[in-house]
Amino acid sequence: MAAIIAAGAAAMALPPPRAQASSGGAVSIAIDSISPRYARPGSTIVVTGTVSNGTSTALAGLNVRLFSSSAWFTSRGLMDGYMAGTSTPLLAAEGDPDVVTSTVHPGGTVTWRAQFSAAVAGLANFGVYPLQVGVTDMNGDPIAAEKTLLPFYPASRAGIAKLKIAWVWPLIDAPHHQACAALTGSDLNQSLAVGGRLHTLAGVAAANPQADVTWAIDPALLADATTMTRPYQVGAGESWRPGNCTGAVSEPASSAAASWLAAVKSGTSGQPVVITPYGNTDVAALAHQGLNSDLKSAYRLGEQVAREVLGRTFSPNMALPAAGLADQSVLTTLSATEHVTSVVLSSKEMPPADNTLAADDAVSSLRTGAGDPMNVLLADDSLTNLLRSASGATSPGAQFALEQRFLAETAMIASEFPNVARSVVVSPPETWGPSAALAQALLQESTAAPWLQPTTLSSLAGSHDAEKRKNPPATSYSPRELSKGYLTTIRTAGTRLGVFKSMLYQASPAYTTGLDEAVAAAESSAWRGNTAQGQTLTGGLLAYLKQAQGRVQIITSAEITMAGASGVLPVSIQNGLKQQNVQVKLTAEPISPGDPTTLQVGRLDDHVITIPAGATVVEKIHVSSAPSGTTLIRLQLTSKDGTQLPHSDAMLTVHSTRYGQAILILIGGAIGLLVLSSLFRAGRRWLRAPGNVGGDPTVITERAEESTEAPDELADARRSDDT
């Protein structure tokens, strides 16, 4: 940079940065506005602000004066060094000082106004210039100062290529969905209401279509807001039990949620939208832990919800990894599983290939580990960090500082290589929370600044790779991404959910989708760095599944007595789920299978049992070859595909007496003797009848006398009567 020479006034050594009034009794000065925000030839720059007295002494005779330079910054590094205080150029006093005529009492604040001419200050070339305001006491000693930046744009645009600027506008929040029909809290309603964070973001983006922002929307937020458009429940407080879905607080339908959804649907109509996987899942962590099926499920859920709410279809061809961090292994997974062709990464993930100053661009490309080409859009890391402070920028001075720094950063990028067409991607943090005024000012700067040209992410993704950059590392775990241990618990929950779903029959899609959403919500990148809420969601899902699966159970007597070696044993199966039908299979196995003395159980494998919600069915088990005594049978339920259902074991004790068989033999023998005896007596009566032996009565008499049978007293009586 050329040396800065004082023009018309002595050079002033920079005083220490201003101190806040509350941090030790200091005097502070703030800049609240600059008009115009960037200088043009012939401009008079008017600067206003405040001086605050944090001391215990009244101050009088204060002077406020502006300082600038005729030399501009030639690189972002030099500009950043000036703002950070690591480089201290000499600045010339500009214009006349503003004399503060009033006394500033302890704790008091006064306003000031100063101005200078761009021509007199020597501002001539396109670029960013240092600007400082200083306050001196009645002795002329500097007591406080504040730095800012002033872009200058020349009268002629010849040789200046516009910088394409693409905004990623995040509508993302922590998921509130649980396994039960209750949300985790009511704070979302406040964010959707007028003045809330999400209300502000949606309203400002919709009011500035000329800024060509690309909306980045988490479908989980759309789903939670949709839930709130009708009476809903909030699970909060000590009484809330997510496992059994009790203790929730009922809330009326939210008009704020309905209005917000309508605004988003209207605002995104015809505008570019990128959908994150449901819950803005931590794609890097899932890819690192091999949870590709979960990643795929989260994308499918996201597409489904977004289609239903916004009324349009979406394709996951562009990915937005959390914080813009993804290594090559993650990008390879995204390409292979979701056919992602473009990704937005932080610029620090792909630094320039060499350290020489070059006209690097936000557009790059790479080949994944599988050899697939992928467009890479690099979000400027410095701008992301700058916008991260927006939530704390509440005072006029703080908001002005952020707006002016943003404007200067874009001007600096454009002026480094003014004749080279370049682009910049602006991607605020996922939970960005600017004020409406700040968000509005930033978008207006993007459209009004003569060196900027708004564009969409998709248009950049199809542009030329302007500069070679280093590829992301092959494998790099972010210290904040969801850990292996945390995801192991979620993997268990996902497995148990799969088993539970395998026994459902004709279940409502809304019900099964809600369960899948609960898994994706627990995998959200919102829990990076603090998984407490995610652990609560996962624990609630596991408890819910345990309770729900336990409602499908076998009900049988502790012991069944069987009077023979074979029989039919009744087994009742109860479906305690109130609204879900189930299909199961029943298996029965003796405790000692293969033992020839063990009873045999008839085949049950192919019999699928359908049990309506809240109903009980009775199944019959055929057994045979039961030995005398007690035999144990293990009963188990499986899904129709043979997956064993947890919490469904039951033991059946069968007691076989074998008395039934002995009694049947005795009864059979007795009946046989009775039949033979009856036949013999009938034969004797027939032989005694007259004429049955050829008319020879002597034969009968002799045989009768020889018989050893007892006398037939009834026959003797009849003969005496006849005589």
C-alpha positions in Angstrom: 0.0 0.0 0.0 1.2 3.5 -0.7 2.2 5.6 2.2 -0.6 7.7 3.7 0.3 11.4 3.7 -1.5 13.8 5.9 -3.4 16.4 3.9 -4.3 19.8 5.4 -3.8 18.6 9.0 -1.3 16.9 11.2 -1.4 13.1 11.3 -3.0 11.7 14.4 -1.8 8.6 16.2 -4.6 6.2 16.7 -6.0 6.1 20.3 -6.8 2.8 21.9 -10.0 1.2 20.8 -13.1 2.5 22.5 -14.1 0.8 25.8 -17.6 0.1 26.8 -19.0 2.4 29.5 -19.9 -0.6 31.7 -16.4 -2.2 31.6 -14.3 0.1 33.7 -15.5 3.7 33.6 -14.4 4.8 30.2 -15.6 7.2 27.5 -16.8 5.5 24.4 -17.8 6.7 20.9 -20.0 4.9 18.4 -20.8 5.4 14.7 -24.5 5.0 14.0 -24.7 5.9 10.3 -22.8 7.0 7.2 -24.6 8.7 4.4 -24.1 7.7 1.7 -23.0 4.2 2.7 -20.3 4.2 -0.1 -18.7 7.3 -1.6 -18.9 8.5 -5.2 -17.1 11.3 -6.9 -18.3 14.6 -5.4 -19.9 13.0 -2.4 -20.1 14.7 0.9 -19.9 11.9 3.5 -22.0 12.6 6.7 -21.2 10.5 9.7 -23.3 10.5 12.9 -23.0 8.7 16.2 -22.9 9.0 20.0 -20.5 9.7 22.8 -21.1 7.9 26.1 -19.6 8.9 29.4 -18.9 5.9 31.6 -16.8 7.7 34.1 -17.9 9.3 37.4 -16.9 12.8 36.2 -18.8 15.2 34.0 -17.1 15.9 30.7 -17.1 19.2 28.8 -15.4 20.6 25.8 -15.3 17.4 23.8 -14.5 17.5 20.1 -15.3 14.8 17.5 -13.4 14.6 14.3 -13.1 12.2 11.3 -9.9 10.8 9.9 -9.3 9.1 6.6 -6.7 8.4 3.9 -6.3 8.8 0.2 -4.8 5.3 -0.1 -7.1 2.3 -0.4 -6.6 -1.3 0.8 -5.1 -3.6 -1.8 -6.1 -6.9 -0.1 -8.6 -8.2 2.4 -5.7 -9.1 4.7 -4.6 -5.5 5.0 -8.2 -4.4 5.6 -8.7 -7.0 8.2 -5.4 -6.1 9.9 -6.6 -2.4 10.2 -9.9 -3.4 11.7 -8.2 -5.9 14.1 -5.7 -3.3 15.2 -2.7 -5.3 14.0 -1.8 -2.6 11.5 -2.0 1.1 12.2 -1.7 3.4 9.2 -1.5 7.2 9.6 -4.8 8.9 8.9 -5.4 12.6 8.0 -8.0 14.6 9.7 -10.9 15.4 7.4 -13.4 18.2 7.5 -14.1 20.4 10.6 -14.4 19.0 14.1 -17.8 18.7 15.7 -17.7 20.6 19.0 -19.9 19.0 21.7 -21.3 22.0 23.4 -23.2 20.2 26.1 -21.7 18.7 29.2 -21.8 14.9 29.2 -22.7 13.8 32.7 -21.7 10.4 34.2 -23.8 7.7 32.5 -25.0 10.2 29.9 -24.9 10.1 26.1 -24.8 12.8 23.5 -25.0 12.7 19.7 -22.6 14.1 17.2 -22.4 14.8 13.5 -19.4 15.3 11.3 -18.8 15.4 7.5 -16.1 15.6 4.9 -15.7 15.7 1.1 -14.6 12.7 -0.9 -12.8 14.9 -3.3 -10.9 16.8 -0.6 -10.0 13.5 1.1 -8.5 12.2 -2.2 -10.8 9.3 -2.7 -10.5 8.4 -6.4 -10.0 4.7 -7.1 -12.5 1.9 -6.7 -11.8 0.2 -3.4 -12.2 0.4 0.4 -10.7 3.2 2.5 -10.0 3.4 6.2 -12.2 5.8 8.2 -12.0 6.6 11.8 -13.8 8.9 14.3 -12.0 10.2 17.3 -13.1 12.2 20.4 -10.7 14.5 22.3 -11.1 16.2 25.6 -10.8 19.9 26.3 -7.0 19.6 26.2 -7.0 18.0 22.8 -6.0 14.6 24.1 -7.6 11.6 22.3 -9.8 9.7 24.8 -11.8 7.3 22.5 -11.9 6.2 18.8 -14.0 4.0 16.6 -13.0 2.4 13.2 -15.0 1.7 10.2 -14.6 1.3 6.4 -15.7 3.4 3.5 -16.1 1.9 0.0 -15.6 4.3 -3.0 -17.0 3.6 -6.5 -15.8 5.7 -9.4 -17.9 7.5 -11.9 -17.0 5.2 -14.7 -17.5 1.4 -14.6 -15.0 0.8 -17.3 -12.7 -2.1 -16.3 -14.9 -3.1 -13.3 -16.6 -6.5 -13.5 -19.5 -7.0 -11.2 -19.2 -9.4 -8.4 -21.9 -12.0 -8.4 -23.4 -12.5 -5.0 -25.5 -15.5 -4.0 -27.3 -15.7 -0.7 -28.2 -18.9 1.1 -31.2 -17.8 3.2 -31.7 -20.3 6.1 -35.1 -21.2 7.4 -33.8 -23.8 9.9 -34.6 -24.5 13.5 -33.9 -27.3 16.0 -36.5 -30.1 15.5 -39.3 -30.2 17.9 -40.9 -33.5 16.8 -41.1 -36.5 19.3 -42.3 -40.1 19.0 -45.5 -39.0 20.7 -47.9 -36.5 19.2 -46.3 -33.7 21.3 -43.7 -31.1 20.4 -40.7 -30.5 22.8 -41.7 -27.0 23.6 -43.6 -23.8 22.7 -40.7 -21.6 21.8 -41.2 -22.3 18.1 -44.5 -20.4 18.3 -42.7 -17.3 19.5 -40.2 -17.6 16.6 -43.0 -17.8 14.1 -44.9 -14.9 15.5 -44.4 -11.3 14.5 -41.0 -10.1 15.6 -39.7 -13.7 16.0 -36.6 -14.9 14.2 -38.2 -17.1 11.7 -41.0 -14.6 11.0 -38.3 -12.0 10.3 -36.3 -14.2 7.9 -39.3 -15.3 5.9 -40.8 -11.8 5.7 -37.6 -10.0 4.6 -36.7 -12.6 1.9 -40.2 -12.5 0.5 -40.1 -8.7 0.4 -36.9 -8.6 -1.5 -37.3 -11.0 -4.5 -34.8 -8.9 -6.5 -32.0 -10.2 -4.2 -32.4 -13.7 -5.7 -31.8 -15.4 -2.4 -31.8 -19.2 -2.4 -34.1 -20.4 0.4 -32.6 -23.2 2.5 -35.4 -24.9 4.3 -35.4 -27.7 6.8 -38.6 -29.8 6.2 -38.8 -30.6 9.9 -39.5 -26.9 10.5 -42.4 -27.1 8.0 -43.7 -30.3 9.7 -43.6 -28.8 13.2 -45.3 -25.6 12.0 -48.0 -27.6 10.3 -48.6 -29.6 13.5 -49.2 -26.2 15.2 -51.9 -25.1 12.8 -54.3 -27.4 14.7 -54.6 -28.1 18.4 -51.4 -29.7 19.5 -49.6 -30.9 22.6 -46.3 -29.8 24.2 -44.3 -32.2 26.2 -42.6 -30.1 28.8 -42.1 -30.0 32.5 -41.5 -32.7 35.1 -44.8 -34.4 34.4 -44.0 -35.2 30.8 -43.2 -38.8 30.2 -42.2 -39.3 26.5 -42.2 -43.0 26.8 -45.9 -43.4 27.6 -46.9 -40.0 26.1 -48.5 -38.7 29.2 -48.3 -35.4 31.0 -48.4 -33.3 27.8 -49.9 -29.8 27.8 -52.6 -29.1 25.2 -52.2 -25.9 23.1 -54.6 -24.2 20.8 -54.0 -24.0 17.1 -51.4 -21.3 16.3 -52.4 -18.5 14.0 -48.8 -17.5 13.8 -47.8 -20.9 12.4 -50.5 -20.8 9.8 -49.6 -17.3 8.7 -45.9 -18.1 8.6 -46.5 -21.2 6.4 -48.6 -19.2 4.1 -45.9 -16.5 3.8 -43.2 -19.1 3.1 -45.3 -20.9 0.5 -46.1 -17.5 -1.2 -42.5 -16.2 -0.9 -40.9 -19.3 -2.3 -43.2 -19.6 -5.2 -41.1 -19.2 -8.3 -37.9 -18.8 -6.2 -35.0 -21.3 -5.8 -35.3 -23.5 -2.8 -32.8 -26.1 -1.4 -34.3 -28.6 1.0 -32.1 -30.1 3.7 -32.6 -33.7 4.8 -35.4 -33.9 7.5 -34.2 -32.3 10.7 -31.1 -30.9 8.9 -29.4 -34.2 9.9 -25.7 -34.2 10.5 -24.8 -35.7 7.1 -21.1 -35.7 7.9 -21.6 -37.7 11.1 -24.0 -40.2 9.5 -21.6 -40.7 6.5 -18.6 -41.2 8.9 -20.5 -43.8 10.9 -21.9 -45.7 7.9 -25.5 -44.7 8.6 -26.2 -44.3 4.9 -29.7 -45.8 5.2 -30.6 -43.2 7.8 -29.2 -40.4 5.6 -31.3 -41.7 2.7 -34.4 -41.9 4.9 -33.9 -38.3 6.1 -33.7 -37.1 2.5 -36.8 -39.0 1.5 -38.7 -37.7 4.5 -37.6 -34.2 3.7 -38.7 -34.3 0.1 -42.1 -35.8 1.1 -42.8 -33.1 3.8 -41.6 -30.2 1.6 -43.8 -31.5 -1.3 -46.9 -31.7 0.9 -46.4 -28.3 2.5 -45.0 -26.2 -0.3 -46.9 -27.9 -3.1 -43.8 -28.6 -5.4 -41.3 -31.3 -5.9 -37.7 -31.2 -4.9 -34.5 -33.1 -5.8 -31.5 -33.4 -3.5 -29.0 -32.4 -6.2 -27.5 -29.7 -3.9 -26.3 -30.4 -0.4 -25.7 -28.0 2.5 -23.6 -29.9 5.1 -23.8 -28.4 8.6 -21.4 -25.4 9.0 -20.2 -26.1 5.4 -17.9 -28.8 6.6 -17.6 -32.1 4.7 -14.5 -34.2 3.7 -14.1 -36.2 0.6 -15.6 -39.4 2.2 -18.8 -37.5 3.0 -19.0 -36.0 -0.5 -18.5 -39.5 -2.0 -21.4 -40.8 0.2 -23.7 -37.9 -0.9 -22.9 -38.5 -4.5 -23.4 -42.2 -4.3 -26.5 -42.4 -2.2 -28.4 -39.2 -3.1 -26.8 -38.3 -6.5 -25.7 -34.9 -5.2 -24.0 -32.9 -8.0 -23.4 -29.6 -6.1 -22.5 -28.8 -2.5 -22.0 -25.6 -0.5 -18.9 -25.7 1.6 -17.1 -23.2 3.8 -14.3 -21.5 1.9 -11.8 -22.8 4.5 -12.5 -26.4 3.4 -10.9 -25.7 0.0 -8.2 -23.0 0.3 -6.3 -21.8 -2.8 -3.9 -24.3 -4.2 -0.9 -21.9 -3.5 -0.2 -19.0 -1.3 0.2 -16.5 -4.0 -2.5 -13.8 -4.3 -4.8 -14.8 -7.0 -8.3 -14.0 -8.2 -9.9 -17.0 -6.4 -13.6 -17.5 -6.9 -16.5 -19.0 -4.9 -17.0 -21.6 -7.7 -14.9 -24.7 -7.8 -15.2 -28.4 -8.5 -13.8 -31.8 -7.6 -14.1 -35.5 -8.2 -15.4 -37.7 -5.4 -13.7 -40.8 -4.2 -15.8 -42.7 -6.8 -14.7 -40.4 -9.6 -17.9 -38.5 -9.9 -17.7 -34.8 -10.7 -19.2 -32.4 -8.2 -19.6 -28.6 -8.3 -18.5 -26.9 -5.1 -19.8 -23.5 -4.1 -17.6 -21.9 -1.4 -19.4 -19.8 1.2 -17.1 -17.0 2.3 -15.9 -17.9 5.8 -15.2 -14.3 6.8 -18.8 -13.2 5.9 -20.3 -16.2 7.7 -18.4 -15.3 10.9 -19.4 -11.6 10.5 -23.1 -12.5 10.2 -22.8 -14.9 13.1 -22.7 -11.8 15.4 -26.0 -10.5 14.0 -28.0 -11.9 16.9 -26.0 -9.7 19.4 -26.1 -6.6 17.2 -29.0 -4.8 19.0 -27.8 -1.3 19.3 -27.8 1.1 16.4 -24.0 1.3 16.5 -23.6 -2.5 16.5 -26.0 -2.9 13.6 -24.3 -0.2 11.6 -20.9 -1.7 12.1 -22.1 -5.0 10.8 -23.8 -3.6 7.8 -20.9 -1.4 6.9 -18.4 -4.2 7.3 -20.5 -6.4 5.1 -20.6 -3.8 2.4 -16.9 -3.2 2.6 -16.0 -6.9 2.5 -17.9 -7.3 -0.8 -16.3 -4.1 -2.2 -12.9 -5.4 -1.2 -13.4 -8.7 -3.0 -14.5 -7.0 -6.1 -11.7 -4.4 -6.0 -8.9 -6.8 -5.5 -9.1 -7.9 -9.1 -11.7 -5.4 -10.6 -11.4 -6.6 -14.1 -11.9 -10.3 -13.3 -15.5 -11.7 -13.1 -15.8 -13.4 -9.7 -18.5 -14.5 -7.4 -19.2 -14.7 -3.6 -21.5 -17.0 -1.7 -23.0 -15.7 1.5 -24.2 -18.4 3.9 -25.2 -17.2 7.4 -25.2 -19.7 10.2 -28.2 -22.1 10.2 -29.9 -20.4 13.2 -29.2 -16.9 12.0 -31.2 -14.3 14.0 -30.8 -10.7 12.6 -33.2 -7.9 13.3 -35.6 -7.1 10.5 -33.8 -3.8 9.9 -30.4 -5.5 9.6 -31.6 -8.3 7.3 -33.4 -5.7 5.1 -30.3 -3.5 4.9 -28.1 -6.4 3.9 -30.3 -7.5 1.1 -30.8 -4.0 -0.1 -27.0 -3.5 -0.1 -26.7 -6.7 -2.2 -29.0 -5.3 -4.9 -28.1 -1.5 -4.7 -24.3 -1.6 -4.5 -23.0 -0.9 -8.1 -20.3 -3.6 -7.8 -22.7 -6.4 -6.9 -25.0 -8.5 -9.0 -27.4 -10.8 -7.2 -27.6 -14.3 -8.5 -28.8 -17.8 -7.4 -26.8 -20.7 -6.2 -28.0 -22.9 -9.1 -26.7 -20.4 -11.7 -23.3 -20.4 -10.0 -23.3 -24.2 -9.9 -23.4 -24.3 -13.6 -20.6 -21.7 -14.2 -17.0 -22.3 -15.0 -14.4 -23.4 -12.4 -12.5 -20.2 -12.2 -9.6 -21.2 -9.9 -7.9 -24.3 -8.8 -8.2 -25.0 -5.1 -7.1 -27.7 -2.8 -9.5 -30.6 -2.3 -11.1 -31.2 1.1 -9.2 -33.7 3.3 -9.9 -37.3 2.6 -11.2 -37.8 6.1 -11.7 -35.1 8.7 -14.0 -35.3 11.7 -15.3 -32.0 13.0 -14.9 -31.8 16.8 -18.6 -30.7 17.0 -20.2 -33.4 14.8 -22.3 -36.1 16.4 -20.2 -38.7 18.0 -19.9 -42.4 17.3 -21.3 -43.2 20.8 -24.3 -41.0 20.4 -25.1 -42.4 17.0 -24.8 -45.9 18.2 -27.7 -45.3 20.5 -29.7 -44.0 17.6 -28.7 -47.0 15.5 -30.2 -49.2 18.2 -33.4 -47.1 18.1 -33.6 -47.4 14.4 -33.2 -51.2 14.5 -36.0 -51.5 17.1 -38.2 -49.2 15.1 -37.7 -51.5 12.1 -38.8 -54.5 14.1 -41.8 -52.6 15.4 -42.9 -51.5 12.0 -42.5 -55.1 10.7 -45.5 -56.3 12.7 -47.8 -53.4 11.8 -50.6 -54.2 9.4 -52.2 -51.5 7.2 -50.7 -48.8 9.4 -51.4 -45.2 8.6 -48.6 -43.7 6.6 -48.8 -40.6 8.9 -48.1 -42.9 11.9 -45.0 -44.7 10.4 -43.7 -41.5 8.9 -43.9 -39.8 12.3 -41.8 -42.6 13.8 -39.2 -42.2 11.1 -39.2 -38.4 11.7 -38.5 -39.0 15.3 -35.3 -40.9 14.4 -34.2 -38.2 11.9 -34.9 -35.5 14.5 -32.5 -37.2 17.0 -29.8 -37.1 14.2 -30.1 -33.3 13.7 -27.0 -31.2 13.4 -28.8 -28.9 15.9 -27.4 -31.1 18.6 -23.8 -30.6 17.6 -21.8 -29.7 20.7 -24.7 -30.4 23.0 -26.6 -33.7 22.6 -28.7 -33.4 25.7 -31.9 -32.6 23.8 -31.1 -35.3 21.2 -30.5 -37.8 23.9 -33.9 -36.9 25.3 -35.6 -37.5 21.9 -33.8 -40.8 21.5 -34.6 -42.0 25.0 -38.2 -41.1 24.4 -38.4 -43.0 21.2 -36.8 -46.1 22.7 -39.2 -45.9 25.7 -42.2 -45.5 23.3 -41.2 -48.5 21.2 -40.7 -50.7 24.3 -44.1 -49.8 25.6 -45.8 -50.2 22.3 -44.2 -53.5 21.5 -45.1 -54.7 25.0 -48.8 -54.2 24.3 -48.7 -57.1 21.8 -48.4 -60.1 24.1 -49.2 -63.7 24.6 -51.8 -64.4 27.3 -52.1 -68.0 28.5 -52.6 -70.0 31.7 -49.6 -70.8 33.8 -50.3 -74.5 33.5 -52.5 -76.6 31.3 -53.4 -80.2 32.4 -53.8 -82.7 29.5 -55.3 -86.1 30.2 -53.6 -87.8 27.4 -50.5 -87.8 25.2 -52.1 -85.6 22.5 -54.4 -82.6 22.6 -55.1 -79.0 21.6 -53.7 -76.1 23.7 -55.5 -72.7 23.5 -53.2 -69.6 23.4 -54.5 -66.0 23.4 -52.7 -63.2 21.7 -53.6 -59.7 22.7 -53.1 -56.5 20.6 -53.2 -53.7 23.2 -52.4 -51.0 20.6 -55.4 -48.7 20.4 -55.2 -47.7 16.8 -52.8 -50.1 15.0 -53.6 -53.5 13.6 -50.8 -56.1 13.7 -49.8 -59.3 11.9 -47.7 -61.8 13.8 -46.7 -65.4 13.8 -46.7 -67.7 16.8 -43.9 -70.2 17.4 -44.0 -72.9 20.1 -40.9 -74.9 21.0 -40.5 -77.5 23.7 -37.6 -76.7 26.1 -35.7 -79.8 25.1 -36.1 -80.0 21.3 -34.8 -83.2 19.7 -35.4 -85.3 22.8 -37.5 -88.3 21.7 -39.3 -88.2 25.0 -40.4 -84.6 24.5 -43.9 -83.8 23.2 -44.2 -82.8 19.6 -45.7 -79.5 18.5 -47.6 -79.1 15.2 -46.2 -76.7 12.6 -47.2 -73.0 13.0 -44.6 -71.3 10.8 -46.8 -70.5 7.8 -49.8 -69.2 9.8 -50.0 -65.3 9.8 -52.3 -64.0 12.5 -54.0 -60.7 12.0 -55.1 -59.0 15.2 -57.2 -55.8 14.9 -56.4 -52.8 17.2 -57.5 -53.5 20.8 -58.6 -57.1 20.0 -57.6 -60.6 21.3 -57.4 -63.8 19.2 -57.2 -67.4 20.3 -54.8 -69.7 18.5 -54.8 -73.5 19.0 -51.6 -75.5 19.3 -51.7 -79.2 18.5 -49.4 -81.3 20.5 -48.7 -85.1 20.6 -46.5 -87.7 22.2 -46.6 -85.9 25.5 -44.7 -87.9 28.2 -46.4 -88.3 31.5 -45.5 -85.4 33.8 -44.6 -81.7 33.1 -43.3 -80.3 29.9 -42.4 -76.6 29.3 -43.2 -74.9 25.9 -41.6 -71.6 25.0 -44.0 -69.4 23.1 -42.7 -66.5 21.0 -44.2 -64.0 18.6 -42.5 -62.9 15.3 -43.4 -60.6 12.5 -44.8 -62.0 9.4 -41.3 -62.0 7.9 -39.9 -64.0 10.8 -38.3 -61.2 12.8 -38.5 -62.0 16.5 -40.5 -59.5 18.4 -39.0 -58.3 21.7 -41.0 -58.5 25.0 -43.2 -61.3 23.6 -41.8 -64.4 25.3 -44.1 -66.6 27.4 -43.7 -70.0 29.0 -46.5 -72.6 28.9 -46.4 -75.5 31.4 -48.2 -78.7 30.1 -49.0 -81.4 32.6 -49.9 -84.8 31.1 -51.4 -87.3 33.5 -51.9 -90.3 31.0 -55.0 -91.3 33.2 -57.3 -90.8 30.2 -55.7 -93.7 28.2 -55.9 -96.2 31.1 -59.5 -95.3 31.8 -60.4 -95.8 28.1 -58.8 -99.3 28.1 -60.8 -100.2 31.2 -64.0 -98.9 29.8 -63.4 -100.7 26.5 -62.8 -104.0 28.3 -65.9 -103.7 30.5 -68.0 -102.9 27.5 -66.6 -106.0 25.7 -67.5 -108.3 28.6 -71.0 -106.9 28.8 -71.6 -107.5 25.1 -70.3 -111.1 25.3 -72.5 -111.8 28.3 -75.6 -110.5 26.6 -74.9 -112.5 23.5 -74.6 -115.7 25.5 -77.9 -115.2 27.4 -79.7 -114.4 24.2 -78.5 -117.7 22.7 -79.8 -119.7 25.6 -83.2 -118.2 25.4 -83.4 -119.0 21.7 -82.4 -122.6 22.2 -85.1 -123.1 24.9 -87.8 -122.0 22.6 -90.1 -124.9 21.4 -89.2 -126.4 18.0 -85.8 -124.8 17.8 -84.1 -128.3 18.2 -86.2 -130.6 16.0 -88.9 -131.5 18.6 -86.7 -133.5 20.9 -87.4 -132.2 24.4 -85.1 -134.7 26.1 -82.1 -133.0 24.7 -82.9 -129.7 26.2 -83.7 -131.3 29.6 -80.4 -133.1 29.7 -78.4 -130.1 28.8 -80.3 -128.0 31.3 -79.6 -130.4 34.1 -75.9 -130.6 33.1 -75.5 -126.8 33.1 -73.4 -125.2 35.8 -75.2 -121.9 35.4 -77.3 -120.5 38.3 -81.1 -121.3 38.0 -83.1 -118.8 36.1 -85.5 -117.8 38.8 -87.6 -115.6 36.5 -88.1 -118.6 34.1 -89.1 -120.9 37.0 -91.7 -118.5 38.2 -93.1 -118.2 34.7 -93.4 -122.1 34.4 -95.2 -122.4 37.7 -97.7 -119.8 36.7 -98.3 -121.5 33.4 -99.2 -124.7 35.3 
